Amino acid sequence: MRTHKGHYKPRNPKKYKGDPSNIIYRSSWERMFMVYCDNNPNVLEWSSEEVVIPYRSPLDGRLHRYYPDFLIKVRTARGATDTILIEVKPYAQTQPPTVRSRKTRKYLNEVATYGINSSKWKFANEYCKDRGWKFQIVTEKELGI
């Protein structure tokens, strides 16, 4: 995933819950998801990094704050409304790293990243369950890349 940062200007600012003049994306994939939310009539509301979830890091055992990428409210095919917390990540970061005999710096970084992400997602799932929401990780596969 190439780093691609900037400000997103929504075509439908009334759908955005938060400050529509200060929507920041940190990757081209996040921007792609913003365009999807902005233009899809079944996405009733959306926000970016507006939810804060405390989680315990497996690296230091301390509480940290996790800001999931998006919160969306969607109209389902049956006409109901679902609230979904979304994290946009490369598919490779959603899988445990392959165990290697050589513990290179790159490998150790992959293990740490996966451990932190897994902890964040565990806490996000609980947070959503408590509220009747859903938690979903969106990768390049869902984005059609």
C-alpha positions as CSV (number, residue, x, y, z in Angstrom):
1,M,0.0,0.0,0.0
2,R,1.6,3.2,-1.1
3,T,1.3,6.1,1.4
4,H,-0.9,8.7,0.1
5,K,-2.1,11.4,2.5
6,G,-4.3,14.4,2.1
7,H,-7.6,16.1,2.9
8,Y,-10.9,14.8,1.5
9,K,-13.6,17.2,0.5
10,P,-17.0,15.4,0.5
11,R,-19.5,15.9,-2.3
12,N,-22.3,15.2,0.3
13,P,-21.1,17.0,3.5
14,K,-24.4,16.5,5.3
15,K,-23.7,12.7,5.4
16,Y,-20.4,13.3,7.2
17,K,-20.7,13.2,11.0
18,G,-17.9,15.4,12.2
19,D,-16.1,18.4,10.7
20,P,-16.5,17.9,6.9
21,S,-13.7,20.5,6.3
22,N,-11.2,18.4,8.2
23,I,-11.4,14.9,6.8
24,I,-7.9,13.4,6.5
25,Y,-6.9,10.2,4.7
26,R,-3.6,8.4,5.4
27,S,-3.6,6.1,2.4
28,S,-5.1,5.9,-1.1
29,W,-7.2,3.0,0.2
30,E,-8.7,5.1,2.9
31,R,-9.5,7.8,0.3
32,M,-11.1,5.2,-1.9
33,F,-13.3,4.1,1.0
34,M,-14.2,7.8,1.7
35,V,-15.4,8.2,-1.9
36,Y,-17.5,5.0,-1.6
37,C,-19.1,6.3,1.6
38,D,-19.7,9.8,0.2
39,N,-21.3,8.5,-3.0
40,N,-23.2,5.4,-2.0
41,P,-26.8,6.2,-1.3
42,N,-27.1,3.2,1.1
43,V,-24.4,4.8,3.4
44,L,-26.6,7.1,5.4
45,E,-23.9,8.6,7.6
46,W,-20.1,8.2,7.9
47,S,-17.2,9.6,9.9
48,S,-13.5,9.1,10.0
49,E,-11.4,8.5,13.1
50,E,-14.1,9.9,15.4
51,V,-14.4,6.8,17.7
52,V,-11.8,6.1,20.4
53,I,-11.4,2.6,21.8
54,P,-9.1,1.9,24.7
55,Y,-7.0,-1.3,24.2
56,R,-4.3,-3.1,26.0
57,S,-1.0,-3.5,24.0
58,P,0.5,-7.0,24.1
59,L,3.9,-5.3,23.9
60,D,3.9,-3.2,27.0
61,G,0.7,-4.3,28.8
62,R,-0.5,-0.7,29.0
63,L,-3.7,0.9,27.8
64,H,-3.5,2.8,24.6
65,R,-6.1,4.5,22.4
66,Y,-7.2,3.1,19.1
67,Y,-9.0,5.3,16.4
68,P,-10.6,3.0,13.9
69,D,-10.7,4.4,10.4
70,F,-14.5,4.7,9.8
71,L,-17.9,4.5,11.4
72,I,-20.7,4.1,8.9
73,K,-24.5,3.7,9.2
74,V,-25.9,1.8,6.2
75,R,-29.3,0.9,5.0
76,T,-29.6,-2.9,4.5
77,A,-31.4,-4.7,1.7
78,R,-34.4,-5.2,4.1
79,G,-34.5,-1.4,4.9
80,A,-33.0,-1.7,8.4
81,T,-30.0,0.3,9.5
82,D,-26.6,-1.2,10.5
83,T,-23.8,0.6,12.2
84,I,-20.4,-0.7,11.2
85,L,-16.9,0.2,12.5
86,I,-14.4,-0.2,9.7
87,E,-10.6,-0.6,9.7
88,V,-8.8,-0.4,6.4
89,K,-5.6,-2.5,6.3
90,P,-3.5,-4.4,3.8
91,Y,-4.5,-8.1,3.8
92,A,-1.0,-9.1,4.7
93,Q,-1.3,-7.2,8.0
94,T,-4.5,-9.1,8.9
95,Q,-2.6,-12.5,8.8
96,P,-0.1,-13.8,11.4
97,P,3.4,-13.5,10.0
98,T,5.0,-16.7,8.7
99,V,7.3,-18.2,11.3
100,R,10.9,-17.8,10.2
101,S,14.1,-19.3,11.7
102,R,16.0,-16.1,11.3
103,K,14.5,-13.4,13.5
104,T,15.3,-10.4,11.4
105,R,14.3,-6.8,12.3
106,K,11.6,-6.9,9.6
107,Y,10.2,-10.2,10.9
108,L,10.1,-8.9,14.5
109,N,8.3,-5.7,13.3
110,E,5.7,-7.8,11.5
111,V,5.1,-9.9,14.7
112,A,4.8,-6.7,16.8
113,T,2.4,-5.0,14.2
114,Y,0.2,-8.1,14.0
115,G,0.1,-8.4,17.8
116,I,-0.9,-4.8,18.3
117,N,-3.5,-5.0,15.5
118,S,-5.0,-8.2,16.9
119,S,-5.4,-6.6,20.3
120,K,-7.0,-3.5,18.8
121,W,-9.4,-5.6,16.8
122,K,-10.3,-7.8,19.8
123,F,-11.2,-4.6,21.8
124,A,-13.0,-3.1,18.8
125,N,-15.1,-6.3,18.5
126,E,-16.1,-6.1,22.2
127,Y,-16.8,-2.4,21.8
128,C,-19.1,-3.0,18.9
129,K,-20.8,-6.0,20.5
130,D,-21.7,-3.8,23.5
131,R,-23.4,-1.3,21.2
132,G,-25.1,-3.7,18.7
133,W,-22.7,-2.6,16.0
134,K,-20.5,-4.7,13.7
135,F,-16.7,-4.5,13.2
136,Q,-15.2,-5.1,9.8
137,I,-11.7,-5.1,8.4
138,V,-11.6,-3.9,4.8
139,T,-8.6,-4.9,2.7
140,E,-7.5,-4.5,-0.9
141,K,-9.7,-7.6,-1.6
142,E,-12.9,-5.8,-0.6
143,L,-11.8,-2.6,-2.3
144,G,-11.3,-4.5,-5.6
145,I,-7.6,-3.6,-5.9
